[in-house]
Amino acid sequence: MIQLRLALRECKKEWPKHIPMVLQMACILFLTIVSVSTVIYRFSYFLPFANYWKHDGFVFYADTVQMYEEDFYQEMTGVTDVALSYRYTGL
């Protein structure tokens, strides 16, 4: 109890010195909240693709095969899901 009284007495005597410290702590709290919010927001871009990146898979590239995507998927055996399909038609 004595320490609390001494702390309050010092705060009353030295209150101008404590204002910058309180402002600094408020700024640090604000910047921490903004930083964490930004990281969590950006992490939401990763979550839809996380299950594809955690499993084994392969990338198929064929520049000479002229095949429609549906025919290509029917020809492949053991493929249960297609994460990304991209067709490059040239310049």
N, CA, C and O atoms as CSV, one atom per row, in Angstrom:
chain,resi,resn,atom,element,x,y,z
A,1,MET,N,N,0.820,-1.190,0.000
A,1,MET,CA,C,0.000,0.000,0.000
A,1,MET,C,C,0.868,1.259,0.000
A,1,MET,O,O,0.527,2.265,-0.622
A,2,ILE,N,N,1.985,1.183,0.703
A,2,ILE,CA,C,2.886,2.331,0.766
A,2,ILE,C,C,3.488,2.605,-0.614
A,2,ILE,O,O,3.648,3.759,-1.011
A,3,GLN,N,N,3.818,1.538,-1.336
A,3,GLN,CA,C,4.399,1.715,-2.669
A,3,GLN,C,C,3.401,2.361,-3.625
A,3,GLN,O,O,3.785,3.168,-4.471
A,4,LEU,N,N,2.137,2.014,-3.496
A,4,LEU,CA,C,1.113,2.617,-4.341
A,4,LEU,C,C,0.987,4.112,-4.062
A,4,LEU,O,O,0.860,4.913,-4.988
A,5,ARG,N,N,1.023,4.485,-2.780
A,5,ARG,CA,C,0.956,5.911,-2.441
A,5,ARG,C,C,2.165,6.663,-2.969
A,5,ARG,O,O,2.037,7.777,-3.478
A,6,LEU,N,N,3.336,6.058,-2.850
A,6,LEU,CA,C,4.548,6.705,-3.374
A,6,LEU,C,C,4.477,6.853,-4.905
A,6,LEU,O,O,4.883,7.879,-5.452
A,7,ALA,N,N,3.964,5.832,-5.580
A,7,ALA,CA,C,3.852,5.896,-7.035
A,7,ALA,C,C,2.871,6.989,-7.455
A,7,ALA,O,O,3.139,7.733,-8.398
A,8,LEU,N,N,1.752,7.088,-6.768
A,8,LEU,CA,C,0.778,8.134,-7.100
A,8,LEU,C,C,1.324,9.527,-6.808
A,8,LEU,O,O,1.068,10.465,-7.563
A,9,ARG,N,N,2.074,9.667,-5.718
A,9,ARG,CA,C,2.672,10.950,-5.387
A,9,ARG,C,C,3.690,11.353,-6.453
A,9,ARG,O,O,3.742,12.518,-6.848
A,10,GLU,N,N,4.489,10.413,-6.916
A,10,GLU,CA,C,5.479,10.719,-7.961
A,10,GLU,C,C,4.800,11.072,-9.279
A,10,GLU,O,O,5.270,11.944,-10.009
A,11,CYS,N,N,3.687,10.391,-9.587
A,11,CYS,CA,C,2.944,10.717,-10.809
A,11,CYS,C,C,2.386,12.132,-10.746
A,11,CYS,O,O,2.378,12.839,-11.754
A,12,LYS,N,N,1.923,12.550,-9.579
A,12,LYS,CA,C,1.381,13.900,-9.442
A,12,LYS,C,C,2.482,14.942,-9.586
A,12,LYS,O,O,2.272,15.992,-10.193
A,13,LYS,N,N,3.659,14.653,-9.025
A,13,LYS,CA,C,4.755,15.622,-9.095
A,13,LYS,C,C,5.370,15.690,-10.493
A,13,LYS,O,O,5.750,16.768,-10.950
A,14,GLU,N,N,5.469,14.570,-11.160
A,14,GLU,CA,C,6.201,14.487,-12.429
A,14,GLU,C,C,5.276,14.256,-13.620
A,14,GLU,O,O,5.700,13.640,-14.598
A,15,TRP,N,N,4.038,14.721,-13.576
A,15,TRP,CA,C,3.091,14.423,-14.649
A,15,TRP,C,C,3.507,14.962,-16.021
A,15,TRP,O,O,3.181,14.314,-17.015
A,16,PRO,N,N,4.201,16.094,-16.151
A,16,PRO,CA,C,4.608,16.515,-17.507
A,16,PRO,C,C,5.600,15.549,-18.165
A,16,PRO,O,O,5.628,15.419,-19.388
A,17,LYS,N,N,6.406,14.880,-17.352
A,17,LYS,CA,C,7.360,13.927,-17.915
A,17,LYS,C,C,6.675,12.634,-18.362
A,17,LYS,O,O,7.211,11.913,-19.204
A,18,HIS,N,N,5.523,12.340,-17.821
A,18,HIS,CA,C,4.842,11.088,-18.151
A,18,HIS,C,C,3.986,11.187,-19.411
A,18,HIS,O,O,3.639,10.160,-19.993
A,19,ILE,N,N,3.641,12.386,-19.841
A,19,ILE,CA,C,2.791,12.548,-21.026
A,19,ILE,C,C,3.475,11.997,-22.287
A,19,ILE,O,O,2.834,11.248,-23.024
A,20,PRO,N,N,4.741,12.330,-22.570
A,20,PRO,CA,C,5.376,11.758,-23.770
A,20,PRO,C,C,5.484,10.232,-23.705
A,20,PRO,O,O,5.346,9.552,-24.722
A,21,MET,N,N,5.730,9.703,-22.515
A,21,MET,CA,C,5.840,8.260,-22.378
A,21,MET,C,C,4.491,7.586,-22.661
A,21,MET,O,O,4.446,6.545,-23.316
A,22,VAL,N,N,3.414,8.165,-22.179
A,22,VAL,CA,C,2.081,7.617,-22.436
A,22,VAL,C,C,1.753,7.718,-23.927
A,22,VAL,O,O,1.173,6.790,-24.491
A,23,LEU,N,N,2.111,8.816,-24.563
A,23,LEU,CA,C,1.883,8.959,-25.997
A,23,LEU,C,C,2.689,7.940,-26.809
A,23,LEU,O,O,2.187,7.377,-27.782
A,24,GLN,N,N,3.925,7.710,-26.408
A,24,GLN,CA,C,4.746,6.715,-27.088
A,24,GLN,C,C,4.139,5.323,-26.949
A,24,GLN,O,O,4.086,4.567,-27.920
A,25,MET,N,N,3.686,4.986,-25.760
A,25,MET,CA,C,3.077,3.670,-25.550
A,25,MET,C,C,1.786,3.536,-26.356
A,25,MET,O,O,1.496,2.460,-26.877
A,26,ALA,N,N,1.008,4.614,-26.464
A,26,ALA,CA,C,-0.218,4.576,-27.263
A,26,ALA,C,C,0.113,4.394,-28.747
A,26,ALA,O,O,-0.576,3.654,-29.449
A,27,CYS,N,N,1.157,5.061,-29.224
A,27,CYS,CA,C,1.575,4.908,-30.626
A,27,CYS,C,C,2.068,3.487,-30.902
A,27,CYS,O,O,1.753,2.914,-31.945
A,28,ILE,N,N,2.829,2.925,-29.985
A,28,ILE,CA,C,3.322,1.559,-30.154
A,28,ILE,C,C,2.155,0.572,-30.166
A,28,ILE,O,O,2.143,-0.360,-30.971
A,29,LEU,N,N,1.185,0.764,-29.293
A,29,LEU,CA,C,0.010,-0.103,-29.282
A,29,LEU,C,C,-0.748,-0.003,-30.602
A,29,LEU,O,O,-1.160,-1.019,-31.161
A,30,PHE,N,N,-0.932,1.210,-31.099
A,30,PHE,CA,C,-1.625,1.414,-32.374
A,30,PHE,C,C,-0.879,0.740,-33.524
A,30,PHE,O,O,-1.493,0.053,-34.340
A,31,LEU,N,N,0.448,0.933,-33.596
A,31,LEU,CA,C,1.225,0.333,-34.679
A,31,LEU,C,C,1.234,-1.191,-34.586
A,31,LEU,O,O,1.230,-1.871,-35.612
A,32,THR,N,N,1.246,-1.725,-33.389
A,32,THR,CA,C,1.188,-3.178,-33.221
A,32,THR,C,C,-0.144,-3.722,-33.723
A,32,THR,O,O,-0.175,-4.742,-34.412
A,33,ILE,N,N,-1.231,-3.061,-33.389
A,33,ILE,CA,C,-2.553,-3.507,-33.839
A,33,ILE,C,C,-2.653,-3.443,-35.356
A,33,ILE,O,O,-3.180,-4.362,-35.983
A,34,VAL,N,N,-2.151,-2.364,-35.951
A,34,VAL,CA,C,-2.188,-2.229,-37.410
A,34,VAL,C,C,-1.331,-3.306,-38.072
A,34,VAL,O,O,-1.748,-3.893,-39.070
A,35,SER,N,N,-0.156,-3.570,-37.541
A,35,SER,CA,C,0.731,-4.583,-38.123
A,35,SER,C,C,0.116,-5.979,-38.059
A,35,SER,O,O,0.139,-6.716,-39.045
A,36,VAL,N,N,-0.424,-6.334,-36.919
A,36,VAL,CA,C,-1.031,-7.653,-36.775
A,36,VAL,C,C,-2.251,-7.781,-37.686
A,36,VAL,O,O,-2.461,-8.832,-38.290
A,37,SER,N,N,-3.044,-6.738,-37.789
A,37,SER,CA,C,-4.209,-6.775,-38.669
A,37,SER,C,C,-3.795,-6.949,-40.120
A,37,SER,O,O,-4.448,-7.686,-40.860
A,38,THR,N,N,-2.739,-6.297,-40.537
A,38,THR,CA,C,-2.261,-6.418,-41.910
A,38,THR,C,C,-1.777,-7.829,-42.196
A,38,THR,O,O,-2.070,-8.380,-43.258
A,39,VAL,N,N,-1.044,-8.417,-41.269
A,39,VAL,CA,C,-0.548,-9.780,-41.465
A,39,VAL,C,C,-1.714,-10.762,-41.541
A,39,VAL,O,O,-1.708,-11.655,-42.389
A,40,ILE,N,N,-2.692,-10.619,-40.690
A,40,ILE,CA,C,-3.842,-11.515,-40.707
A,40,ILE,C,C,-4.634,-11.343,-42.003
A,40,ILE,O,O,-5.110,-12.326,-42.571
A,41,TYR,N,N,-4.778,-10.112,-42.473
A,41,TYR,CA,C,-5.495,-9.860,-43.727
A,41,TYR,C,C,-4.766,-10.503,-44.904
A,41,TYR,O,O,-5.403,-11.115,-45.761
A,42,ARG,N,N,-3.451,-10.373,-44.957
A,42,ARG,CA,C,-2.679,-10.967,-46.052
A,42,ARG,C,C,-2.676,-12.487,-45.961
A,42,ARG,O,O,-2.636,-13.163,-46.989
A,43,PHE,N,N,-2.717,-13.031,-44.757
A,43,PHE,CA,C,-2.729,-14.479,-44.579
A,43,PHE,C,C,-4.013,-15.086,-45.130
A,43,PHE,O,O,-4.036,-16.262,-45.494
A,44,SER,N,N,-5.080,-14.297,-45.195
A,44,SER,CA,C,-6.337,-14.815,-45.736
A,44,SER,C,C,-6.208,-15.140,-47.223
A,44,SER,O,O,-6.996,-15.933,-47.738
A,45,TYR,N,N,-5.240,-14.553,-47.929
A,45,TYR,CA,C,-4.999,-14.915,-49.325
A,45,TYR,C,C,-4.410,-16.318,-49.437
A,45,TYR,O,O,-4.630,-17.001,-50.437
A,46,PHE,N,N,-3.671,-16.751,-48.434
A,46,PHE,CA,C,-3.003,-18.048,-48.454
A,46,PHE,C,C,-3.956,-19.190,-48.147
A,46,PHE,O,O,-3.805,-20.276,-48.707
A,47,LEU,N,N,-4.921,-18.982,-47.286
A,47,LEU,CA,C,-5.755,-20.067,-46.783
A,47,LEU,C,C,-6.505,-20.857,-47.859
A,47,LEU,O,O,-6.566,-22.080,-47.740
A,48,PRO,N,N,-7.079,-20.243,-48.902
A,48,PRO,CA,C,-7.769,-21.069,-49.897
A,48,PRO,C,C,-6.864,-22.059,-50.628
A,48,PRO,O,O,-7.339,-23.097,-51.088
A,49,PHE,N,N,-5.578,-21.758,-50.743
A,49,PHE,CA,C,-4.658,-22.629,-51.463
A,49,PHE,C,C,-3.811,-23.504,-50.546
A,49,PHE,O,O,-2.982,-24.272,-51.033
A,50,ALA,N,N,-3.994,-23.410,-49.266
A,50,ALA,CA,C,-3.154,-24.145,-48.327
A,50,ALA,C,C,-3.286,-25.647,-48.502
A,50,ALA,O,O,-2.289,-26.364,-48.411
A,51,ASN,N,N,-4.501,-26.144,-48.753
A,51,ASN,CA,C,-4.661,-27.593,-48.885
A,51,ASN,C,C,-3.977,-28.122,-50.146
A,51,ASN,O,O,-3.564,-29.282,-50.164
A,52,TYR,N,N,-3.844,-27.315,-51.196
A,52,TYR,CA,C,-3.130,-27.760,-52.392
A,52,TYR,C,C,-1.625,-27.779,-52.157
A,52,TYR,O,O,-0.935,-28.659,-52.672
A,53,TRP,N,N,-1.116,-26.845,-51.405
A,53,TRP,CA,C,0.330,-26.771,-51.180
A,53,TRP,C,C,0.814,-27.791,-50.176
A,53,TRP,O,O,2.011,-28.078,-50.133
A,54,LYS,N,N,-0.054,-28.342,-49.378
A,54,LYS,CA,C,0.349,-29.313,-48.358
A,54,LYS,C,C,0.375,-30.740,-48.887
A,54,LYS,O,O,0.917,-31.625,-48.224
A,55,HIS,N,N,-0.197,-30.988,-50.065
A,55,HIS,CA,C,-0.267,-32.338,-50.610
A,55,HIS,C,C,0.683,-32.487,-51.788
A,55,HIS,O,O,1.123,-31.511,-52.395
A,56,ASP,N,N,0.984,-33.754,-52.091
A,56,ASP,CA,C,1.825,-34.035,-53.244
A,56,ASP,C,C,1.059,-33.742,-54.532
A,56,ASP,O,O,-0.166,-33.851,-54.580
A,57,GLY,N,N,1.784,-33.379,-55.546
A,57,GLY,CA,C,1.145,-33.086,-56.825
A,57,GLY,C,C,2.194,-32.968,-57.908
A,57,GLY,O,O,3.373,-33.232,-57.674
A,58,PHE,N,N,1.767,-32.574,-59.084
A,58,PHE,CA,C,2.713,-32.402,-60.172
A,58,PHE,C,C,2.230,-31.304,-61.100
A,58,PHE,O,O,1.065,-30.908,-61.080
A,59,VAL,N,N,3.140,-30.834,-61.897
A,59,VAL,CA,C,2.855,-29.812,-62.896
A,59,VAL,C,C,3.105,-30.446,-64.256
A,59,VAL,O,O,4.154,-31.050,-64.480
A,60,PHE,N,N,2.153,-30.312,-65.153
A,60,PHE,CA,C,2.288,-30.869,-66.497
A,60,PHE,C,C,2.379,-29.717,-67.478
A,60,PHE,O,O,1.553,-28.805,-67.463
A,61,TYR,N,N,3.378,-29.766,-68.320
A,61,TYR,CA,C,3.578,-28.737,-69.337
A,61,TYR,C,C,3.804,-29.426,-70.675
A,61,TYR,O,O,4.746,-30.205,-70.829
A,62,ALA,N,N,2.955,-29.143,-71.624
A,62,ALA,CA,C,3.123,-29.704,-72.962
A,62,ALA,C,C,2.881,-28.589,-73.968
A,62,ALA,O,O,1.757,-28.103,-74.100
A,63,ASP,N,N,3.909,-28.189,-74.665
A,63,ASP,CA,C,3.759,-27.080,-75.596
A,63,ASP,C,C,3.346,-27.536,-76.993
A,63,ASP,O,O,2.938,-26.705,-77.805
A,64,THR,N,N,3.439,-28.839,-77.298
A,64,THR,CA,C,3.085,-29.308,-78.632
A,64,THR,C,C,1.754,-30.043,-78.666
A,64,THR,O,O,1.236,-30.309,-79.751
A,65,VAL,N,N,1.197,-30.372,-77.538
A,65,VAL,CA,C,-0.050,-31.134,-77.510
A,65,VAL,C,C,-1.216,-30.175,-77.701
A,65,VAL,O,O,-1.377,-29.222,-76.940
A,66,GLN,N,N,-2.022,-30.430,-78.713
A,66,GLN,CA,C,-3.216,-29.636,-78.951
A,66,GLN,C,C,-4.415,-30.455,-78.474
A,66,GLN,O,O,-5.014,-31.204,-79.246
A,67,MET,N,N,-4.749,-30.307,-77.227
A,67,MET,CA,C,-5.805,-31.109,-76.635
A,67,MET,C,C,-6.661,-30.197,-75.770
A,67,MET,O,O,-6.142,-29.319,-75.082
A,68,TYR,N,N,-7.940,-30.399,-75.804
A,68,TYR,CA,C,-8.818,-29.636,-74.938
A,68,TYR,C,C,-8.635,-30.087,-73.491
A,68,TYR,O,O,-8.264,-31.232,-73.233
A,69,GLU,N,N,-8.893,-29.200,-72.570
A,69,GLU,CA,C,-8.648,-29.501,-71.163
A,69,GLU,C,C,-9.477,-30.678,-70.675
A,69,GLU,O,O,-8.984,-31.496,-69.897
A,70,GLU,N,N,-10.737,-30.782,-71.118
A,70,GLU,CA,C,-11.583,-31.883,-70.660
A,70,GLU,C,C,-11.015,-33.226,-71.115
A,70,GLU,O,O,-11.002,-34.193,-70.354
A,71,ASP,N,N,-10.543,-33.278,-72.371
A,71,ASP,CA,C,-9.946,-34.516,-72.878
A,71,ASP,C,C,-8.667,-34.846,-72.120
A,71,ASP,O,O,-8.377,-36.008,-71.838
A,72,PHE,N,N,-7.919,-33.819,-71.802
A,72,PHE,CA,C,-6.669,-34.036,-71.084
A,72,PHE,C,C,-6.928,-34.630,-69.708
A,72,PHE,O,O,-6.223,-35.550,-69.295
A,73,TYR,N,N,-7.913,-34.130,-69.001
A,73,TYR,CA,C,-8.208,-34.632,-67.666
A,73,TYR,C,C,-8.779,-36.047,-67.716
A,73,TYR,O,O,-8.565,-36.833,-66.793
A,74,GLN,N,N,-9.500,-36.378,-68.783
A,74,GLN,CA,C,-10.024,-37.734,-68.899
A,74,GLN,C,C,-8.918,-38.731,-69.195
A,74,GLN,O,O,-9.002,-39.887,-68.782
A,75,GLU,N,N,-7.885,-38.301,-69.902
A,75,GLU,CA,C,-6.770,-39.188,-70.227
A,75,GLU,C,C,-5.894,-39.500,-69.027
A,75,GLU,O,O,-5.267,-40.558,-68.970
A,76,MET,N,N,-5.849,-38.600,-68.083
A,76,MET,CA,C,-4.989,-38.797,-66.913
A,76,MET,C,C,-5.692,-39.693,-65.911
A,76,MET,O,O,-6.881,-39.521,-65.641
A,77,THR,N,N,-4.964,-40.641,-65.365
A,77,THR,CA,C,-5.551,-41.545,-64.383
A,77,THR,C,C,-5.052,-41.164,-62.992
A,77,THR,O,O,-3.892,-40.790,-62.819
A,78,GLY,N,N,-5.912,-41.259,-62.035
A,78,GLY,CA,C,-5.534,-40.990,-60.653
A,78,GLY,C,C,-5.626,-39.530,-60.252
A,78,GLY,O,O,-5.265,-39.183,-59.128
A,79,VAL,N,N,-6.096,-38.670,-61.132
A,79,VAL,CA,C,-6.231,-37.255,-60.791
A,79,VAL,C,C,-7.604,-37.055,-60.169
A,79,VAL,O,O,-8.628,-37.339,-60.790
A,80,THR,N,N,-7.613,-36.566,-58.945
A,80,THR,CA,C,-8.885,-36.353,-58.252
A,80,THR,C,C,-9.284,-34.893,-58.218
A,80,THR,O,O,-10.466,-34.579,-58.073
A,81,ASP,N,N,-8.321,-33.998,-58.349
A,81,ASP,CA,C,-8.631,-32.581,-58.255
A,81,ASP,C,C,-7.616,-31.789,-59.068
A,81,ASP,O,O,-6.435,-32.136,-59.112
A,82,VAL,N,N,-8.075,-30.741,-59.701
A,82,VAL,CA,C,-7.201,-29.865,-60.477
A,82,VAL,C,C,-7.190,-28.508,-59.787
A,82,VAL,O,O,-8.229,-27.864,-59.643
A,83,ALA,N,N,-6.000,-28.081,-59.361
A,83,ALA,CA,C,-5.884,-26.826,-58.625
A,83,ALA,C,C,-5.868,-25.636,-59.570
A,83,ALA,O,O,-6.496,-24.614,-59.294
A,84,LEU,N,N,-5.161,-25.759,-60.672
A,84,LEU,CA,C,-5.003,-24.620,-61.568
A,84,LEU,C,C,-4.843,-25.132,-62.992
A,84,LEU,O,O,-4.094,-26.074,-63.249
A,85,SER,N,N,-5.543,-24.510,-63.890
A,85,SER,CA,C,-5.432,-24.851,-65.294
A,85,SER,C,C,-5.169,-23.561,-66.064
A,85,SER,O,O,-5.898,-22.581,-65.912
A,86,TYR,N,N,-4.143,-23.566,-66.875
A,86,TYR,CA,C,-3.787,-22.366,-67.615
A,86,TYR,C,C,-3.373,-22.773,-69.014
A,86,TYR,O,O,-2.550,-23.672,-69.183
A,87,ARG,N,N,-3.929,-22.128,-70.006
A,87,ARG,CA,C,-3.574,-22.414,-71.385
A,87,ARG,C,C,-2.900,-21.192,-71.992
A,87,ARG,O,O,-3.459,-20.096,-71.987
A,88,TYR,N,N,-1.712,-21.388,-72.505
A,88,TYR,CA,C,-0.960,-20.329,-73.160
A,88,TYR,C,C,-1.096,-20.536,-74.654
A,88,TYR,O,O,-0.698,-21.575,-75.181
A,89,THR,N,N,-1.655,-19.554,-75.337
A,89,THR,CA,C,-1.907,-19.703,-76.769
A,89,THR,C,C,-0.853,-19.039,-77.640
A,89,THR,O,O,-0.932,-19.099,-78.867
A,90,GLY,N,N,0.107,-18.423,-77.031
A,90,GLY,CA,C,1.153,-17.772,-77.814
A,90,GLY,C,C,0.942,-16.287,-77.922
A,90,GLY,O,O,0.007,-15.735,-77.343
A,91,LEU,N,N,1.808,-15.645,-78.661
A,91,LEU,CA,C,1.730,-14.186,-78.791
A,91,LEU,C,C,0.809,-13.759,-79.881
A,91,LEU,O,O,0.639,-12.562,-80.112
